[in-house]
Amino acid sequence: MTTRDQMLANIQANQPDLRPIPTQFTFTSVFPDLTKQFIDVLTFVGGAAVIVPNYEAIKDDIRKKYPNLTNVATACPELSELADVTMNVSDPHELSGLNLAIIEGPLAVAENAAIWVDERQIPQRAVPMITQFLVIIIRQSTIVPNMHDAYKLLTVDDTGFGTFICGPSKTADIEQSLVIGAHGARSLVVYLLP
């Protein structure tokens, strides 16, 4: 018997008993402050978070961050006065010059700063990927600890499209350097309402 055969025989003889695969497998994450965890991770991945009391504060901050910016679209009725173009187009190519998109996210995840959006928040699914700058508004009460908790709250087939967005577009495979805005939004600002 070769050494290889002996090793394989030993492995075969000492295998643990088979156990059934769990039908419900989840992780539990405990963070002392979900909002702080979300902000810390978002900042780490290149995004920015701003805690605001209301939509008026969001309007004021957007005007300061993006002065005189044109080709702005929003799916948020409270911020409609900031928009000069609409996302409600039949062909996404009509949004090729979109500079700033403002949308809302109904669910956010503390462990990875991911924000769920679907066709109820964005009438054109290409919007978060083709805009130069992206703003997402969430409520702190919608932040859940981890992805397992998020999927318990989602019915992914409710709409034709849904995705998690986390931070601005980035890649680190170009000459081993981190490039922000490589193939999507160059920045992501998340406004956190109470």
C-alpha positions as CSV (number, residue, x, y, z in Angstrom):
1,M,0.0,0.0,0.0
2,T,1.4,3.4,-1.0
3,T,1.5,6.4,1.4
4,R,-1.3,8.0,-0.6
5,D,-3.5,4.9,-0.3
6,Q,-2.8,4.8,3.4
7,M,-3.8,8.4,3.9
8,L,-7.0,8.0,1.9
9,A,-7.9,4.8,3.9
10,N,-7.3,6.7,7.2
11,I,-9.5,9.5,6.1
12,Q,-12.2,7.1,5.0
13,A,-12.0,5.3,8.3
14,N,-12.2,8.4,10.4
15,Q,-15.0,10.4,8.8
16,P,-17.6,12.0,11.1
17,D,-21.2,10.8,11.0
18,L,-23.3,12.4,8.3
19,R,-25.7,15.0,9.5
20,P,-28.6,16.4,7.5
21,I,-28.2,19.8,5.9
22,P,-30.1,22.4,7.8
23,T,-33.2,23.7,6.0
24,Q,-33.0,27.1,7.8
25,F,-29.5,28.4,8.1
26,T,-29.0,32.0,9.3
27,F,-26.4,34.0,11.1
28,T,-27.1,36.3,13.9
29,S,-25.2,39.6,14.0
30,V,-25.3,41.9,17.0
31,F,-24.1,45.5,16.6
32,P,-24.5,47.9,19.5
33,D,-25.7,50.6,17.1
34,L,-27.0,49.6,13.7
35,T,-26.8,53.2,12.3
36,K,-23.2,53.6,13.4
37,Q,-22.2,50.2,11.9
38,F,-23.9,51.1,8.7
39,I,-22.1,54.5,8.5
40,D,-18.7,53.0,9.4
41,V,-19.0,50.4,6.7
42,L,-20.3,52.8,4.1
43,T,-17.4,55.2,4.8
44,F,-14.9,52.3,4.5
45,V,-16.2,51.4,1.1
46,G,-16.0,54.9,-0.2
47,G,-19.5,56.3,0.3
48,A,-20.6,59.1,2.5
49,A,-23.4,59.2,5.1
50,V,-25.3,62.3,6.4
51,I,-27.8,62.1,9.2
52,V,-30.5,64.6,8.6
53,P,-33.7,65.5,10.5
54,N,-36.0,66.0,7.4
55,Y,-36.2,66.4,3.6
56,E,-35.6,70.2,3.9
57,A,-32.1,69.4,5.3
58,I,-31.5,67.0,2.4
59,K,-32.5,69.7,-0.1
60,D,-30.1,72.2,1.5
61,D,-27.2,69.7,1.6
62,I,-27.7,68.6,-2.0
63,R,-27.7,72.2,-3.2
64,K,-24.4,72.7,-1.3
65,K,-22.7,69.5,-2.5
66,Y,-23.9,69.8,-6.1
67,P,-24.2,73.6,-6.9
68,N,-25.5,74.4,-10.4
69,L,-25.6,70.8,-11.4
70,T,-27.9,70.0,-14.3
71,N,-29.4,66.7,-15.5
72,V,-30.7,65.9,-12.0
73,A,-33.5,63.3,-11.6
74,T,-35.4,62.1,-8.5
75,A,-37.9,59.5,-7.8
76,C,-38.6,61.1,-4.4
77,P,-41.6,63.5,-4.5
78,E,-40.4,65.5,-1.6
79,L,-37.3,66.5,-3.6
80,S,-39.0,67.1,-7.0
81,E,-38.0,70.7,-7.1
82,L,-34.3,69.7,-7.4
83,A,-35.0,67.8,-10.6
84,D,-34.7,69.1,-14.2
85,V,-35.1,65.7,-16.0
86,T,-37.3,62.7,-15.3
87,M,-36.4,59.0,-14.8
88,N,-39.8,58.1,-16.4
89,V,-38.5,57.4,-19.9
90,S,-39.2,54.4,-22.1
91,D,-35.6,54.0,-23.3
92,P,-32.7,54.2,-20.7
93,H,-30.4,55.7,-23.4
94,E,-32.4,58.9,-22.9
95,L,-30.7,59.1,-19.4
96,S,-27.2,58.9,-20.8
97,G,-26.4,62.4,-19.6
98,L,-27.8,61.9,-16.1
99,N,-25.5,63.6,-13.6
100,L,-27.4,63.1,-10.3
101,A,-30.0,60.5,-9.4
102,I,-31.8,60.8,-6.1
103,I,-33.7,57.7,-5.0
104,E,-35.0,56.1,-1.8
105,G,-34.1,52.8,-0.3
106,P,-36.7,50.8,1.7
107,L,-34.2,48.6,3.4
108,A,-30.5,48.8,4.5
109,V,-28.0,46.4,6.0
110,A,-25.6,47.3,8.8
111,E,-23.0,44.6,8.2
112,N,-22.1,45.7,4.6
113,A,-23.9,49.1,4.1
114,A,-26.0,47.6,1.3
115,I,-29.2,49.3,0.4
116,W,-32.0,47.4,-1.4
117,V,-33.8,49.2,-4.3
118,D,-36.2,47.8,-6.8
119,E,-38.5,49.1,-9.5
120,R,-40.8,50.8,-7.0
121,Q,-37.9,53.2,-6.2
122,I,-36.4,53.5,-9.6
123,P,-38.6,53.6,-12.7
124,Q,-35.5,52.8,-14.9
125,R,-33.3,50.0,-13.5
126,A,-30.2,51.5,-15.3
127,V,-30.3,54.7,-13.2
128,P,-28.0,53.8,-10.3
129,M,-25.4,52.4,-12.8
130,I,-25.4,55.2,-15.4
131,T,-25.7,58.3,-13.2
132,Q,-22.5,60.2,-12.4
133,F,-23.5,60.8,-8.8
134,L,-26.0,58.8,-6.7
135,V,-28.0,59.9,-3.6
136,I,-30.0,57.3,-1.7
137,I,-32.3,58.3,1.2
138,I,-33.0,55.7,3.9
139,R,-34.7,55.7,7.3
140,Q,-32.6,54.6,10.2
141,S,-35.5,52.3,11.4
142,T,-35.1,50.2,8.2
143,I,-31.5,49.2,8.9
144,V,-31.2,45.5,9.7
145,P,-28.1,43.7,11.2
146,N,-27.2,41.4,8.3
147,M,-28.2,40.0,4.9
148,H,-30.1,37.1,6.4
149,D,-32.3,39.6,8.2
150,A,-32.7,41.5,5.0
151,Y,-33.8,38.5,3.0
152,K,-36.4,37.6,5.6
153,L,-38.1,41.0,4.9
154,L,-37.8,40.8,1.1
155,T,-39.9,39.1,-1.5
156,V,-37.5,39.3,-4.4
157,D,-40.0,38.5,-7.0
158,D,-42.4,41.3,-6.1
159,T,-41.0,43.4,-9.0
160,G,-39.1,42.6,-12.2
161,F,-35.9,44.0,-10.8
162,G,-34.1,44.6,-7.5
163,T,-30.6,45.0,-6.3
164,F,-28.5,45.8,-3.3
165,I,-26.2,48.9,-3.8
166,C,-23.2,49.4,-1.5
167,G,-20.9,52.4,-2.0
168,P,-19.9,54.0,-5.3
169,S,-18.7,51.9,-8.2
170,K,-15.1,50.8,-7.7
171,T,-12.5,48.3,-8.9
172,A,-9.0,47.5,-7.7
173,D,-7.8,45.4,-10.7
174,I,-6.4,48.3,-12.7
175,E,-2.7,48.3,-12.0
176,Q,-3.4,47.2,-8.5
177,S,-4.9,50.6,-7.6
178,L,-8.4,51.3,-6.3
179,V,-10.4,53.3,-8.8
180,I,-13.7,54.9,-7.7
181,G,-16.3,55.4,-10.3
182,A,-14.9,52.8,-12.7
183,H,-18.1,51.5,-14.1
184,G,-21.0,53.3,-12.4
185,A,-21.7,56.2,-10.1
186,R,-18.6,58.1,-9.0
187,S,-20.0,58.8,-5.6
188,L,-22.7,57.7,-3.3
189,V,-24.2,59.9,-0.6
190,V,-26.7,58.3,1.8
191,Y,-29.0,60.5,3.8
192,L,-30.3,58.9,6.9
193,L,-33.7,60.2,8.2
194,P,-35.0,59.3,11.7
